[in-house]
Amino acid sequence: MEAEVSRSSDLDLEGAIGADFVSMDGPQAVVFAQRHFGVGGETRHFATEKDDTYRIQTPEGRRYVLKVANPMEDPDELDFQVSLLEHIAGRDPGLPVPRVVRSRDGRAIVPITDAAGQARCLQLLTYMEGTPLDHVPPNAAQRMILGRTLARLRLAMADFSHPADHRALAWDVQHLPQLAGLLDAIEDVQQRDALARGLARYRALMPRIRALRRQVLHNDFNASNTVVNPDDPAFVTGIIDFGDAVRTAIAIDLATAVLAQLPRDMAERPDQDIFAAGHDLVRGYLEVADLTTEERSLLPHLVMGRVVARGLITLWRTRRMPHNAPYVLRNTGPGWGQLDWFLARSPETVSAEFL
């Protein structure tokens, strides 16, 4: 069934997101960083979905992020990400996004062959100081800052284009119905039924979703990809991981950020206001950028779509790469209570949440 899903869609399921590989260790990463960028020092490996990412701290105390792409990653898509980062830095220099560090010979992306014989690509970025948002629960004022920051990011990317920006990503829920084939391999009957019901509801909204405004967007503004400092008035000190950036609906990008604000204990407390924190984020967003009435109406359904996509993709990925299950499934468990909340209410009731 997995191969059938890949053939029946253009989604990145059998590409980098689903490709296992031989990971690069820290000493080898430093050798390549020193050879191509003149940067060496102590390393710290970060858990990621599909590549090797290391923080390198030089003896002088400077910090960088070395990204070693999955062997299946398309070089054109890496160029898209690098070009986007440089575009954002030019449009809104105050946005805390990583800066691209070029190699000794001026390249932003360096192709290599690693010790395992795999063809891979290196990128070096500046390190964003701070603490991941998932370690610092924000208050209402800080959630509004998150919204303002995401809106600024959207505006900075509004006029960007690249030949690879129309790529089809599994995590981009404008393509969610194409993941339906993954249902068949879900062994838990209750989970499969809930995901199927969510898919059916979402599919009915697809004509409206296809008509939404689109542009290139980050598409993964979650608590793991936002770095903060509660003692800094700016609060947000880093927006990282542009690996899921794509041309998609504005409301889809915002929905991903709202999803990160959902309560994680909906199964234990099903009567709480699921969007209490999300409303703060959206209020901040609207201070900087607009939303149409249709975008507001569809926003909570797009949040539900991301919950469904998370369940389908993470369960599929852990069957293929069980060794990475703790990282892949870190947010899946709370999703079942969140999905139950949506399915217990009519589509009309859900639509009214942000109107």
C-alpha positions in Angstrom: 0.0 0.0 0.0 2.9 2.4 0.8 4.2 2.1 -2.8 0.7 2.5 -4.2 0.2 5.8 -2.2 3.5 7.1 -3.6 2.5 6.2 -7.2 -1.0 7.7 -6.9 0.3 11.1 -5.7 3.3 13.4 -6.0 3.7 13.7 -2.2 7.1 13.3 -0.6 6.4 9.9 1.0 9.0 7.7 -0.7 11.5 10.6 -0.9 13.5 12.2 1.9 10.6 12.0 4.5 10.4 8.3 4.2 14.1 7.4 3.3 16.3 5.8 6.0 20.0 6.4 5.7 23.3 6.0 7.5 23.6 8.9 10.0 26.8 11.0 10.1 28.5 11.1 13.5 29.9 14.3 15.1 33.6 13.8 14.4 32.8 13.2 10.7 30.6 16.3 10.6 33.4 18.5 12.1 35.8 17.2 9.4 33.5 18.3 6.6 32.6 21.6 8.3 36.3 22.4 8.8 37.2 21.4 5.2 34.5 23.4 3.5 33.6 26.2 5.9 36.7 26.6 8.1 34.6 25.9 11.1 35.4 23.3 13.8 34.8 22.6 17.5 32.5 20.8 19.8 29.3 19.2 18.3 25.8 18.5 19.6 23.5 16.4 17.5 19.8 17.6 17.2 17.0 15.1 16.7 15.4 15.7 13.3 12.9 14.1 11.0 15.0 13.3 8.0 18.6 14.6 8.1 21.6 15.1 10.3 21.8 18.4 12.1 24.6 19.5 14.4 25.4 22.5 16.4 29.1 23.3 16.2 30.7 25.5 18.8 34.1 26.9 17.9 36.9 27.3 20.5 36.2 31.0 20.4 32.6 30.4 21.4 30.9 31.1 18.0 28.0 28.7 17.2 26.8 27.4 13.9 24.3 24.8 12.6 25.6 22.3 10.1 22.8 20.6 8.2 23.7 17.4 6.3 20.8 16.6 4.0 19.2 13.2 3.6 20.7 11.4 0.6 17.3 11.5 -1.1 16.8 15.3 -0.7 16.4 17.1 -4.0 19.2 19.7 -4.5 16.7 22.1 -6.1 14.7 22.0 -2.9 17.7 22.8 -0.8 18.5 25.8 -3.1 14.9 26.9 -2.6 15.4 26.9 1.2 18.7 28.8 1.0 17.3 31.4 -1.5 14.2 31.9 0.8 16.4 32.6 3.9 18.4 35.1 1.9 15.3 36.7 0.6 13.8 37.1 4.1 17.0 38.6 5.4 16.7 41.3 2.7 13.0 42.0 3.1 12.9 42.2 6.9 16.4 42.1 8.4 14.9 42.3 11.9 13.2 38.9 11.7 15.2 36.3 13.7 15.9 33.8 10.9 19.2 31.9 10.4 21.7 33.5 8.1 23.4 31.5 5.4 27.1 31.0 5.8 28.9 30.4 2.5 31.8 27.9 2.1 35.4 28.8 1.5 34.7 28.9 -2.2 31.5 30.9 -1.9 28.9 28.1 -2.1 25.7 28.0 0.0 25.3 24.3 -0.6 28.2 21.9 -0.8 27.8 18.4 -2.2 29.9 15.7 -0.5 30.2 11.9 -0.3 30.1 10.8 3.3 32.0 7.9 5.0 29.1 5.5 4.1 29.4 6.4 0.4 26.2 8.4 0.4 25.9 11.5 -1.8 24.7 14.3 0.5 24.7 18.1 0.7 26.0 20.4 3.4 24.6 23.8 4.6 26.0 26.0 7.3 23.8 28.4 9.1 24.1 30.8 12.0 22.9 29.5 15.3 19.8 31.1 16.9 20.3 31.5 20.6 17.4 30.8 23.0 15.2 28.0 24.2 12.8 26.0 22.1 9.2 27.2 22.7 8.1 23.7 23.7 10.2 24.1 26.8 8.7 27.5 27.7 4.9 27.6 27.8 4.1 31.2 26.7 1.6 33.6 28.4 -1.1 35.5 26.5 1.2 38.4 25.6 3.9 36.2 24.4 1.4 34.2 22.2 0.4 37.5 20.6 4.1 38.1 19.8 4.2 34.7 18.2 1.3 35.7 16.0 2.9 39.1 15.1 6.2 37.3 14.2 4.5 34.8 12.0 2.6 37.6 10.2 5.8 39.5 9.6 7.4 36.3 8.2 4.4 35.9 5.8 4.8 39.5 4.6 8.5 39.1 4.1 7.9 36.1 1.8 5.0 37.5 -0.1 6.9 38.3 -3.2 9.3 35.3 -3.2 9.2 32.7 -5.9 11.5 29.8 -6.9 11.1 26.9 -9.4 10.9 24.4 -6.5 8.3 26.3 -4.4 5.4 24.3 -5.9 6.7 21.0 -4.5 4.1 18.7 -3.0 4.8 17.9 0.6 3.0 15.3 2.7 2.9 17.8 5.6 1.1 20.5 3.5 -2.6 19.8 4.2 -3.7 21.2 0.9 -2.9 17.6 -0.2 -4.4 15.8 2.8 -6.9 13.7 0.8 -4.0 12.0 -1.0 -2.9 10.4 2.3 -6.1 8.4 2.5 -4.2 5.2 1.4 -2.2 5.3 4.7 -5.4 4.4 6.6 -5.4 0.8 5.6 -2.2 -0.1 7.5 -3.4 1.5 10.9 -4.0 -1.5 13.2 -5.9 0.3 16.0 -9.6 0.3 14.9 -10.6 3.4 16.9 -7.6 5.4 15.6 -8.3 4.4 12.0 -12.0 5.3 12.3 -11.3 8.7 13.8 -8.8 9.5 11.1 -11.2 8.3 8.4 -14.0 10.5 9.7 -11.6 13.5 9.9 -10.5 12.9 6.3 -14.1 12.7 5.1 -15.0 16.0 6.7 -11.9 17.6 5.3 -12.5 16.2 1.8 -15.9 17.9 1.8 -14.2 21.3 2.3 -11.6 20.8 -0.5 -13.3 23.1 -3.1 -13.1 26.0 -0.6 -9.6 25.1 0.5 -8.4 25.1 -3.1 -9.7 28.7 -3.6 -7.7 30.2 -0.7 -5.0 32.8 -1.2 -1.5 31.3 -1.6 2.1 32.3 -1.4 5.4 30.8 -0.2 5.2 30.2 3.5 7.2 28.6 6.4 4.5 25.9 6.8 6.0 24.5 10.1 5.8 27.3 12.7 5.5 25.0 15.6 6.9 24.9 19.2 10.0 23.0 18.1 10.9 25.4 15.3 10.5 28.6 17.4 13.3 29.7 19.7 12.5 32.2 22.5 13.9 34.1 25.5 11.3 34.9 28.1 13.5 37.7 29.5 13.8 39.4 26.1 11.0 41.8 25.3 11.1 40.5 21.7 10.5 37.0 23.1 11.1 35.2 19.7 14.8 35.0 19.1 14.8 32.4 16.3 12.6 30.9 13.6 14.3 27.7 12.4 13.8 24.8 10.0 12.6 26.0 6.7 12.6 22.4 5.4 8.8 22.4 4.9 8.5 25.8 3.3 6.3 25.7 0.2 3.7 27.6 -1.7 0.5 26.9 0.1 -2.6 28.6 1.6 -2.0 31.5 4.0 -4.5 30.0 6.3 -2.7 26.6 6.3 0.5 28.3 7.5 -1.4 30.0 10.3 -3.2 26.7 11.2 0.1 25.0 11.9 1.0 27.7 14.4 -2.5 27.5 16.0 -2.1 23.7 16.3 1.0 24.2 18.4 -1.2 26.1 20.9 -3.8 23.4 21.4 -4.0 21.8 24.8 -2.2 18.5 25.0 -4.7 17.0 27.6 -7.9 17.2 25.6 -8.5 13.5 26.2 -8.5 14.1 30.0 -10.3 17.4 29.9 -12.5 17.3 26.8 -14.7 20.3 27.8 -11.9 22.9 27.9 -11.7 25.6 25.3 -9.4 24.1 22.7 -8.6 27.4 21.0 -8.1 29.6 24.1 -4.4 30.0 23.5 -4.8 30.0 19.7 -7.0 33.1 19.9 -4.2 35.0 21.4 -1.8 34.0 18.6 -4.4 35.0 15.9 -5.1 38.4 17.6 -1.4 39.2 17.4 -1.3 38.0 13.8 -4.1 40.3 12.8 -2.3 43.3 14.2 0.2 42.8 11.3 -1.5 41.0 8.5 -5.0 40.4 7.3 -7.3 37.4 7.1 -10.4 37.1 5.0 -13.7 35.9 6.4 -13.3 32.7 4.5 -9.8 32.1 5.9 -11.1 32.6 9.4 -14.0 30.2 8.7 -11.7 27.5 7.4 -8.8 28.0 9.9 -10.1 25.6 12.6 -10.8 22.9 9.9 -7.2 23.3 8.6 -6.0 22.8 12.2 -8.0 19.6 12.3 -6.4 18.6 8.9 -3.0 19.0 10.4 -4.0 16.7 13.3 -5.2 14.1 10.9 -2.0 14.4 8.8 0.1 14.1 11.9 -1.6 10.8 12.9 -1.3 9.3 9.4 2.3 10.3 8.7 3.8 9.6 12.1 2.2 6.1 12.3 3.4 5.4 8.8 6.9 6.6 9.5 7.3 4.6 12.7 6.5 1.4 10.9 9.3 2.2 8.4 11.8 3.6 10.9 11.0 2.3 14.4 14.4 3.5 15.7 13.2 7.1 15.4 9.8 6.5 16.9 10.3 8.6 20.1 11.0 11.7 18.1 8.4 11.1 15.4 5.6 10.3 17.8 6.3 13.0 20.3 3.1 15.0 19.4 0.9 12.2 18.1 -0.6 11.0 21.4 -2.3 14.3 22.3 -3.8 14.4 18.8 -6.4 11.8 19.5 -8.1 13.9 22.1 -7.8 16.9 19.9 -9.3 15.1 17.0 -12.2 13.8 19.1 -13.0 17.4 20.0 -13.5 18.3 16.3 -15.5 15.2 15.5 -17.9 15.8 18.4 -19.0 19.1 16.9 -20.7 20.0 13.6 -18.7 21.6 10.8 -20.7 24.8 11.3 -19.9 25.0 15.0 -16.2 24.5 14.2 -16.3 27.1 11.5 -17.5 29.8 13.9 -14.4 29.5 16.2 -12.4 32.4 14.7 -15.3 34.4 13.2 
